[in-house]
């Protein structure tokens, strides 16, 4: 009886008090209303400049932007950039251009920040997202930064055969596939299917880079207040490095490397065909 009463009080606090307070901040509003996984929401986390309605909204935003989970998100971007930078320059030494396919890219901030590499022609990026708003966001931000060699398209990431057909038409094939923050939303069967398709799509020695949550310090908060851009309840899948190592080996990948961040939340996984 007491437990049920406490649970009701807790739910009332999260849904009617905390939710309304969080919506005063830009990150809180994005997490609750426009979609926690939206490209615009991640851009705000990366920018790390508090915004909101009134002083209290800006203060709440500052608190949210300093949560360990948000710091880990910014750290994840830097880790992915380091992996990409290393791959670009190894390919450059081998007289190869790096072709990146970014699945569910959002604004692809980690790619856009490789400004010199794109402008020098060392990397060409093709960013795919099912959400037209994210595609437009990426296009506008890339254009504003006067970036060349990076393109954004709307597409279904579950049908890589469509992307394969498109790459044949434009005579462009990726040797790097990124899926940052994608697999955390899908069950084991869907993840295995996508990774098998990525493996088939990559050329020999091609690289896959993806991130996964092992844990999330704000798991309870996100579960109770957050929603996706489609309005669905926020549900994530948490997986240990051993899960990924075993799955990648089974599919056929080699040179598997998994980096756990300092917050022990994100794992950055890389593997070669």
Buried (B, 14 or more C-beta within 10 A) or exposed (E): EEEEEEEEEEEEEBEEEBBEEBBBBBBBBBBBBBBBBBBBBBBBBBEEEBBBBEEEBBBBBBBBBEBBBBBBBBBBBEBBBEBBBEBBEEBBEEEBEBBBBBBBBBBBBBBBBBEEBBBEEBBBBBBBBBBEBBBBBBBEBBEEEEBEBBBBBEBEBBEBEEBBEBBEEEEEBBBBBBBBBBBBBBEEEEBBEBBBBBBEBBEEEBBBBBBBBBBBBBBEBBBBBBBBBEEEEBEBBEBBBEBBBEBBEEBEBEEBEBBEBEBEBBBBBBBBB
